Amino acid sequence: MRGTIALDIDGTLTDGEHLPPNVIAYLQSLTDSGWRLVFITGRTFQSGYKTLKSLTFPYYLAVQNGAIILEMPSQRILAKKYLDRSIFKEMAEICKDEPSDFVVFGGYENNDHCYYLPENFSPDLMAYLYRRVESYREIWHPLASYEEIELDFFPSIKCFGLYSSAKVLAQRIEDRLGLHVPVIRDPFGTDHYVVQATHPQISKGQALLDLIDLTGQRGKVIAAGDDYNDVPMFAAADVSIVMGTAPKDLLASADIIAKAASEEGIIKALEEAIGHAGNNRL
């Protein structure tokens, strides 16, 4: 094995629902030449797999920012670290004066069903989220109380909103619950952001390191992404690729800056990264 390539999906491989044919062909060539691919995304399993289902080669998929890692296409679970319902009371306090309440994401084992209290969201934000849910074909169950949720464990919770509110919520969650809480741009709407909280030992970078430990194979490590939840993944890699559409402060720390996903910039960037990795001893 030549090494591991860790790839974000949204804004890195595609700016839409499907992978471009040229990107699929290039990824196939990488596996044929001895590279192991792992896709690490903030998406749910259902959403991530929908985009990747055209791939015909073996790969690994880490969803919910790495809360669960699966071997594909078998869908065998290799590792997971989940949250538990003890956080509900504090999350209600954290969100009570903001437009967004929190949404519980049920995870792979529960077909990625989600649970929320619609009356705790502002009308404008709820209207936005209804459009988002319809576009992503997610299943959200409206509840009167979080006591109605039968799940004891789940991979993540999410809040949504404009940047100022998202940052406030993320900081409160980190301060009061100690969770991992990156804030990223919402792929659905350019003015909105997603606050995704996971187990404190979970991040995209930790998922990459866990996969390497589980398989006992390292080699060269290349990581590509376009937002703040990708930062731990960059730190775990030998070569980092940051998409040109990423926030400016991420571009400053990139080993390689790629053209936008709409221009299939990941192909040339990976070619450069493979050459770069090959010229550096670990």
C-alpha angles and dihedrals in degrees: 000000000000095000147283128293115198115199135189114213113210113067091359108063097012142003091206142041098287137047114251113250092240091054091049091051092049093049089051090053090053093055090045089056095051106271121135115220126209122179111209115189143160088228126104119258093255092052096043095047092048089062095041100041092100090066112103100189130081117270142151126252125201113185136185088037090305101315088132129022121202135188111229142253089008092055089220110165111236100176142346141177117192140187122239135222094258088089095063097089094049092044090055089055092046093054103036098100096037129083090245129067118189130273121213113221109209097205140218095313090056097045089256094285113168133213129207145156106238095195090062094063125078113255093245094050092044090053089052092049093050089056090047094050091049092049094048093040091230123160113234120180115209113222138186092214137010087233085078091069110100094196118107094185133031136163103241152347125221136202125189138203150099117323099263094052093042092054092049092051094046092051093049092050092049093046098044103031104021094227129151104260119173118178115219137174112267108247088212098057128020095213095052133074135205123227106199118186122194139165110305091244092055127093136129089260093051090049089055092049092045091053091051090049093047094051097037090224125113118154116150116342123212124180130190129188146130111221146048096274087063094060096090088050091054089051091054094051134082091220125027125203117197119189115238090239092063124109111285096246090058091052090057092063098042123118088205130016114210131203116253123290088246087064093045088243092161091077097061091038093055091048088055093044093051090053090046093049091047091056095052126071117218 
